[in-house]
Amino acid sequence: MKKSTINYKLIFCDILEKKCPEKKDKCEGILAKENLSVLDIIELNKKIFGPIDKETDRFDQNHKSYTESSILQILDYQKDNQLNNSQIALHFKLSRHTVAKWKKRYQM
C-alpha cells in the first residue's frame, strides 16, 4: 500500500488565493521553496491564521505528531540558535521532557 503525502504547498496556496489574498506577499518566500519543512508549515500557519485561542491550542497540542526529519530540524534549530531545552520547548510549544528525550535518542 502506497503511503500518501499531503501537498501542503497546494493547500496553503489555495487558502491564500481564496480566503486571504492580502497575506499572499507575506508568504511568498516560504511558498517559493520546492519542499516545505515542518518548520515552514508552522510558520505559514502563523502568518495566515495568526494567534489562536487557548482552547484550540490545547486541543492541537494533543494531536501533534512529529516525523524523525521534523524532530531533527527542531533540534538543529535549537543548536543553530543556541537555545536550551526550556527555550526550544517554549518556542515550539513542546514539553521540556519531550525535547530531552529527542536529544537523547537522536543526538550523540
C-alpha positions in Angstrom: 0.0 0.0 0.0 1.4 3.4 -1.0 1.8 6.0 1.7 0.0 9.2 0.7 1.7 12.5 1.2 0.0 15.8 1.9 0.7 18.6 -0.5 0.9 21.5 2.0 2.1 23.9 -0.6 -1.0 23.4 -2.7 -3.3 23.7 0.4 -1.7 26.9 1.6 -1.7 28.4 -2.0 -5.5 27.6 -2.2 -6.2 29.2 1.2 -4.2 32.3 0.2 -5.9 32.5 -3.2 -9.5 32.1 -1.9 -9.6 33.4 1.6 -6.6 35.6 2.4 -5.2 37.1 -0.8 -3.9 40.1 1.2 -1.5 37.9 3.1 0.0 36.3 -0.1 3.0 38.7 -0.2 4.0 37.7 3.4 4.1 34.0 2.5 5.7 34.1 -0.9 9.2 33.5 0.4 8.3 30.3 2.1 6.0 29.1 -0.7 8.8 29.6 -3.2 10.7 26.7 -1.7 10.5 23.4 -3.6 9.8 21.3 -0.4 8.2 22.7 2.7 9.6 21.5 6.1 7.6 21.2 9.2 9.0 24.5 10.4 7.9 26.1 7.2 4.3 24.8 7.7 4.2 26.1 11.2 5.4 29.5 10.1 2.9 29.7 7.2 0.1 28.7 9.6 1.1 31.6 12.0 1.4 34.1 9.2 -2.0 33.2 7.6 -4.2 32.5 10.7 -2.4 34.5 13.4 -2.6 33.6 17.1 -5.1 31.0 18.2 -7.1 30.9 21.4 -6.1 28.7 24.4 -8.8 26.1 23.9 -7.8 25.4 20.3 -4.2 25.5 21.2 -4.7 22.9 23.9 -6.7 20.6 21.6 -4.0 20.9 18.9 -1.2 20.0 21.3 -2.9 16.7 22.0 -2.9 15.8 18.3 0.6 16.8 17.1 3.0 14.2 15.8 6.5 14.6 14.5 8.5 12.7 12.0 12.1 11.9 12.5 13.1 14.6 10.0 11.0 17.2 11.7 12.5 16.3 15.1 16.0 16.7 13.6 15.0 20.1 12.2 13.8 21.3 15.5 17.0 20.0 17.2 19.1 21.7 14.5 17.1 24.9 15.1 17.9 24.7 18.8 21.6 24.2 18.0 21.8 27.0 15.4 20.1 29.5 17.7 21.9 28.3 20.9 18.7 27.7 22.8 18.4 25.5 25.9 15.7 22.8 26.2 13.3 25.1 28.0 13.6 27.8 25.4 13.1 25.5 22.4 10.2 23.8 24.2 8.5 27.2 24.7 9.2 28.2 21.1 7.6 25.1 19.6 5.1 24.5 22.4 6.6 21.2 23.5 7.4 19.7 26.8 11.0 20.1 28.1 10.9 16.3 28.7 10.0 15.7 25.1 12.9 17.7 23.9 15.3 15.9 26.3 14.0 12.5 25.1 14.5 13.6 21.5 18.1 14.8 22.2 18.9 11.5 23.9 17.5 9.5 21.1 18.7 11.4 18.0 21.9 13.2 19.1 25.2 11.8 20.3 
